[in-house]
Amino acid sequence: MSLSDEGIFRFKDFLSSYNKLSELCFMDCVTDFTTRQVKAAEEKCALNCTEKFLKMNQRISQRFQEFQMIANENALAAIQKAGGK
């Protein structure tokens, strides 16, 4: 995978996450379609929803990295053990 392919992949991943966030928070928070004004409760809900989504995404990424490091360490240990025989 070239550097530009990786950048495109990351951008697509970002857009996918952004679209999920937008749809999720919109569906949960926007309730009044009779006016163009955003109500204070809707705005607060959207901000809380966004913050929660971003924290969740950050936590998932962090846990994934932790598991990946453990898997790498286990693979290295298995290789070293097999090489020692």
C-alpha positions as CSV (number, residue, x, y, z in Angstrom):
1,M,0.0,0.0,0.0
2,S,1.5,3.3,-1.0
3,L,1.5,6.4,1.1
4,S,-1.2,8.1,-0.9
5,D,-3.3,4.9,-0.7
6,E,-3.0,4.9,3.0
7,G,-4.0,8.6,3.2
8,I,-7.0,7.9,1.1
9,F,-7.9,4.9,3.3
10,R,-7.6,7.1,6.4
11,F,-9.7,9.9,4.9
12,K,-12.4,7.4,3.9
13,D,-12.4,6.0,7.4
14,F,-12.7,9.5,8.9
15,L,-15.6,10.3,6.6
16,S,-17.3,7.1,7.5
17,S,-17.0,7.9,11.2
18,Y,-18.1,11.4,10.7
19,N,-21.2,10.2,8.8
20,K,-22.0,7.7,11.5
21,L,-21.6,10.4,14.2
22,S,-23.8,12.9,12.3
23,E,-26.6,10.4,11.7
24,L,-26.6,9.0,15.2
25,C,-26.6,12.4,16.9
26,F,-29.2,13.8,14.5
27,M,-31.6,10.9,15.0
28,D,-31.2,11.1,18.8
29,C,-31.3,14.8,19.3
30,V,-33.3,16.6,16.6
31,T,-37.0,16.4,17.4
32,D,-38.6,19.6,16.2
33,F,-38.9,20.1,12.4
34,T,-41.4,22.9,12.6
35,T,-38.7,25.6,12.8
36,R,-35.3,26.3,11.3
37,Q,-34.0,27.3,14.8
38,V,-32.1,24.7,16.8
39,K,-33.5,24.5,20.3
40,A,-31.1,24.7,23.2
41,A,-32.0,21.2,24.4
42,E,-31.2,19.9,20.9
43,E,-27.9,21.7,20.8
44,K,-26.9,20.4,24.2
45,C,-27.9,16.9,23.3
46,A,-25.9,17.1,20.0
47,L,-22.8,18.3,21.9
48,N,-23.1,15.6,24.5
49,C,-23.7,13.0,21.8
50,T,-20.6,14.1,19.9
51,E,-18.4,14.2,23.0
52,K,-19.6,10.7,24.0
53,F,-19.0,9.3,20.5
54,L,-15.5,10.8,20.3
55,K,-14.5,9.5,23.7
56,M,-15.9,6.0,22.8
57,N,-14.0,6.1,19.5
58,Q,-10.8,7.1,21.3
59,R,-11.2,4.4,23.9
60,I,-11.8,1.7,21.3
61,S,-8.7,2.8,19.4
62,Q,-6.6,2.8,22.6
63,R,-7.8,-0.7,23.5
64,F,-7.2,-2.0,20.0
65,Q,-3.6,-0.7,20.3
66,E,-3.2,-2.4,23.6
67,F,-4.4,-5.7,22.2
68,Q,-2.2,-5.3,19.1
69,M,0.8,-4.8,21.3
70,I,0.0,-7.9,23.4
71,A,-0.5,-10.0,20.2
72,N,2.8,-8.8,18.8
73,E,4.6,-9.6,22.1
74,N,3.0,-13.1,22.1
75,A,4.0,-13.7,18.5
76,L,7.6,-12.6,19.2
77,A,7.7,-14.9,22.2
78,A,6.4,-17.8,20.2
79,I,9.0,-17.2,17.5
80,Q,11.8,-16.9,20.1
81,K,10.6,-20.1,21.7
82,A,10.4,-22.0,18.4
83,G,13.9,-20.7,17.5
84,G,15.3,-21.9,20.8
85,K,14.4,-25.5,20.1
